[in-house]
Amino acid sequence: MKNKKRRIKDLIKNIVTYFATTFTVIGLFAIIFYVFKNGLPYLSWKFITSDYAETLNVVSTKQTGEVFDDPNIENAYFVSNYGISIKNDKSVDGKKIITICYVAVNSPFNSLVETNNNAEYKAKKGEQLDVLIGETIDLQDAYAKATDGAEKFAEELNKAYKITYLQCKTTGGGIRGSLITTIYLILLTLLFSMPLGIGASIYLVLYAKNLKFKNILTNMIDATSGIPSIIFGFVGSLIFIPFVSTITKVKGYSILAGALTLTIVLLPTIIKTTSESLETVPKDYMKASLALGASKTQTIFKVILPNAIPGILTSAILSIARIIGESAALIFVMGTSIEDNIYILKGSTSLSLHIWSLTSSEVPNYGAACAISIIILIVVFALNIIVKIITYRINLKKRFFFIKVFLELLPVYNI
């Protein structure tokens, strides 16, 4: 009877275990599948390198009488009277557009005139052509729009002796600005947080002798790691924005204020991970180094820290992942305005804030948000692989460390 009850209990426990595992795996794969399914159509080099803002210029010009030579660009349509080649293309969000792929040196498109202020405008490769209104040499209408396709647009453009209205657009919807902001944020935050975190870890593990004081510090660090990041963002807006404004005379949101705020957010994780790594280094390493005549400082920086590199790298990777994924704290110190011209003393959006902006607008763009999520997943996955490779190589070297120390101690102890 007892065996039967035990088997039933074991069966129930196994069912719960398998159900939890299956639910977790299916849930994770479902999320990844959804992200890739909706994000891949948006993901392209243009999406990564394009500005977010789309600029529209309405211009006019006319033929110069020169007939230009065809550069014979594949899948492009050449307009001989204006010296440009255009092609069918797709925008960042997958819509059909027409883009310029070639502009001759003496082309009238190098000296277009903006209709609103008569300023000179130079068309560039990659720009979109949207609507054309013009006149032929016999005063007939020339009209085309992007939805007609590049071939029809090129025919009408070639016929137009005079262009009275032409829309030139830069391709918007890209993440170039947010990507650069994220890189700046990672570099600045690691520059501030890693030395502070490693220094604090060295003190706690190797210098702090008062056990009670050490426990108080450790408990405070553990408690700090549980504080919601939005509180750090609020405090950062009260401290770091005024601080940056005071030293730089630039007021308002800034990437620098965001990096300083994330430094405080990341310090508990860095200190805890690095401390655990330092504690795993065998104490015999320090004893052997001191026995060979090295000072404590030399031992720490030449023996202990090099052998704790895997843990330090792990803390750095965890920090990078946190920086890329953080959004709540950054809203308070960097703002939510997506910028294309990036400056560390100016507000901008990281990739995670870019996702937030796309999904919280009146017309959410979930496809572009999923594309950014794919980029973040790939970056974090690649960083984890790099860390594993480095850790593996370091562990190989550590296997021979004891042999090296033993051989160096042979003449000292006359073994």
N, C-alpha and C positions, 0 to 999 in steps of 0.2 A: 504493500500500500504506500509506504514511504517512498519507495523507488518510483512508483507511478506518479506521485505528486511532484517529485523532484524533476522527472522527465517533462511533466506538463509545464512547470516553472521554467525549465531550461528552454523548452520549445517557445514559450511566450517571449522570453528574453531574446532568443535568436530571431524571432519574427520582428520584434521591435528594432533590433540592431540592423537587420537586413533592410527593413522598411526605411529607417532613417538614412542609411547609406544610399539606397536607391533613390529616395526623394532628393537627397542633396546632389547626387551626381546628375540626375535628370534635370533638376532645377538649374544647375550651373551650365549644363550643355544647352538648355533652352534659352538662357540669357545670352550666351555666346552666339548661338545660332541666330537669334533675333537681331543682335547687334551687327553681325556680319552680313546677314541677308539684306538689311536695310541700309547699311553703311557702305558696302562695297560699290554700288552704283555711283556713289558720290566721290569715292576715293580716287584721286588722280594727282599727278604732279601739279597740274594747274590749281587744284583745290588747295594744295599745300603752299604753293608759291604766290598765289594771287592775294591782292588786298581784299579786305572785307567790303569796304565802301565802293560803290559803283558811281563813277563820275560820268555825266552826260554833257557833251559839247555839241551845240548846233552850229554848223559851219557852212561856208559857201566858198566857191571858187569857179574857175572856168578853164577850158582847154588853152594850152599855149601854142597849139599848132604843131608841136613836136610829136612824132610817132615813136614810141619807145620799143626797145627790143624785148622779146619774151624771154624771161629767165628759165622757162620750161620747168616749173616746179610741179612735181607730181600731185595729182588730185586738186590742183588749183586752177582758177580761171583768171586769165590775164586781161587787163583793161589797157589796151595799147595807147589810147589817147590820154590816159592819166598816169601811166607807168606804175600801176600797182597790180598785185595778184591777190585774189581773195579765195577763200575756201569755206566749205560747209564745216561747221564745228559744233561742239556741244558746250553749254555753259556748265558751271560747277554743279548746278542742280539738275543737269541732264537735258535742258531745253535746247532745241535746235537754234543755232546762231550762225552768223557769217563773220569771219575774222580776217584781218589783213595779214598776209604772210610774206609780203615783199613790197618795198617802196623804192622806186628808182631814185637816183641821186638828184636829178633835176625835176622830179615829179611835182606837179601842182599841189600834191598832198603834203609836201614839205612846207608849204606856205599858205595853209588854209586861213580863212578869216572867220573869227567867231562873230555870229550875227548880233549878239547882245551888246558887245563892247568894242567891236572892230579890232580886237587883239589878234595877233598872228598865232596860229596853232599848227603844230607839227604832228601829223598822224604817225603812230608807231605800230610796229609789228605786234600782233596779238590783240589789238583793239577791235571792238565790234563795230560793224556798220549796220544800222537798224532801218532807218527810213530815208528814202531818196526822193527828192522833188527837184526837177530841173526842166530845162528847155533844150530842144534840139536846135540845130543851126537854121532849120526852116520854121522855128517857133512852135513846134509840136511839143506836147507834154512828154516828159520822161519821168516815170514813176516806178518805184519798186520798194519792197519791204523785205525784211530778213526771212519771213516765212515763205517767200517765193523761191528761196534757194539761191545759191551762189551763182549759178549759171545765168538765171534770169536777171539777177541783180547786176552782174557784169555786163550783160547786153544793154540794159537800160543806162547804166553808168557810162558806157562807151558812146552811146548815142547822145548823151547830154552834153551839148556844147557849153552850157552854163548850168552850174549847180546852185540853186537858190536856197535849198534846205537839205542838210545831210546830218543825220545823228551819228556821232562817233562816241562810243562808250568804252570805258575800261571795264574789264571783266571783274565783277565783284563777287562776294560770297566766299572768299578764301580765308585761310587761317594764318597767313604769313605773320601778321602782327602778333597774334596770340601765341604762336610758336616761338617767336623771338622773345616775347615777354616771359614765357615759361623757362626758356634757357637762361635768361638773365636772373630770374628768380631762383633757379636751382644753384647757379654759380655763386650768387651773393649770399644766399642762405647757408650753403655749405661752407663758404669762406668765413662766415661769422660763427656758425654753430659747431662745426667739427673741432676747431682748436679749443673752444670753451668746454665742449662735452668731454673730449679726451683728457684735457687738463683736470677737470673735476673728477673724472674716473680714476686717474692716477693718484690724486690726493686721497680719495675714499679707500682705495684698495691698498696702496703702498705707503702712504704717509700718515693717515689718520690713526692715532694710537688710542685716543679716548673712545672706548666702545660705545658709551652712552651718547656722546655727541655724534658719532658715526651713524648710530641707529636713528637718531632724530633726523639727520640729513637724508638718510635713505628713505625713511617714511614720508618725509616732505616731498621728495622727488616722486615716489610712487603715487602719492595723493595728487600731485600736479598733473601726472600723466592721465588722470581720469577726468580732468576738467574739460567741459565741452569747448571746442575750438572757437565757437561764436563768442564766448566770453573773452578769450584772448584777443579776438578781433576788436571787440568793444574797448578793451583796455588799450590796445594798440592805437586805436583812433584818438584816445585821450592823451597818450604819451608820445608815441613815435611820430605821428603826423606833426604835432607842434615841435618835436625835437628836430625832425628833418627840416621843417620850415625855418627854425631858428638858425641852423648851421648853414643852410643853402640859400635862404631868402626866397625860396620857392614854396608857395602855399598850396595846400590841397593834397589830394591823393597822389601817391607815388609808388613805384616799384620798390624803391629803397625802404619805404615804410612797411611794405608787404614782406620784404625779406627779413627785416628786424622782428616783425611780429611772428613770422614762421620760425625764426631762431628760438624764440621762447617756447613755441609749441613743440619743437623737435628736441630740445635739450633733455627732457626726461627720458625719451627713447634712446638717444645717443648715449647718455650717461649709463643707463641701465644695461644696454647691450654691450658697451665697451667694458664696463666693470665685470660683467660675467665672463667676457673674453679674457680679461687680465687675470681673473681668478683661476681660469682653467690652465694657465701656463704653469707647468710643474715648478714647485719651489726649489727643486734641485738646480734649475737653471740659474737662479739668482745666487745660490750658495756656490755653485761652480765658478760663476763670474767673479764674485767677491773673493773667492779663494785664489784666483789668478791675479788679484791686485787691482781690479777695476773698482771705481767708486760706485756708490749707489745710483747716482745720476747717470753715469755711463752705463751701468747695468740696465737701468730702466729703458733708456733710449736706444741701446744697441743690442739688447738681448730680449727683454720682456716685450717691448712694443712690437718689434719685428715678428715675434711669435704670436702676437695677438692680432695680427693684420686681418686674418679671416673674419674675426668678430667685428673689427672696426669697419671692414668693407661691408659687412652685413648691415651694420648701423647706417652706413652711408646709403646703401641701396634702399633700406626701409625709409630713410629720410627723403630720398629722391621720389619714391613712390608716394609718400605723404605730400610732398610739395606739389607734385603733378595733380594729385587728387583733391587737394584742399580747395575749398571754395567759401565756406561760411566765414572764416576769419578774414579772408581777403576782400570780401565785399565792403567791409568797414574801412579798409586802409588803401585799397586800390580802385574802388568803384566798380561799376558794371558797364562802362562805356568801352565798346570795342574800338581800338585804335589801330591805325596802320603805320603811323610815324611814332616809333618807340623811343622813349627817353626815360632813363631810370628815375628821374625826378618828376615824372609825369604819370598820371594814372593810366591803367590799361587792364586788359583781361588775360589771365592765363588760360590754358586749354580747358580746364574744368569750369572756369567762369564763363568761357565762351559757350560751353554746353548749356550752362544755366541760362545764359542770355537767349540762346536759340530756342530753348524749350519753354521759357517763361514769357515770350512775346505773344502778341495777339494772334499771330499766325505761326504756331510752333513748327520748326523745321527739324523733325525727328531724324530724317535721313542724314543731314549734315552732322547732327549730334552723334549719331551712331558711327559716322566716319571718323570723327574726332576720337570717339571711344576706342575704335580699332587701333588708331595710332598710339594711344596711351597703353593699351594692352600689349602691343608689339614692343614698345620701348621697355616697359617693365619686364616683360618676358626675356628680352635680349639682355637686360642688365643682370637678371638672375642667373642666366647661363654664364655670363662673363664672370660673375662672382664665384660660381661653382668651379669653373675652370681654374681660376686663380687660387682658390682654396685648395683644390686638388694638388696643384703644383707645389704650393707651400707645404702641404702635409707630407709630400714626398721628400722635401728637403729636411723636414723635421725628424724623419726617421733616422737620418744620419747625424743628427745633432749630438746625441749622447755619445756616439762613437768618436766624434771629433773632440768633444770635451774630455773624454777618457784618455785619448791619445795625448792631449795637451797636458793632462795632469800626471802622466807617467813620469816625466823627469822631476816634477815637483816633489812627489812623494817617494821617488826612487823605487817605483813598482817594477 
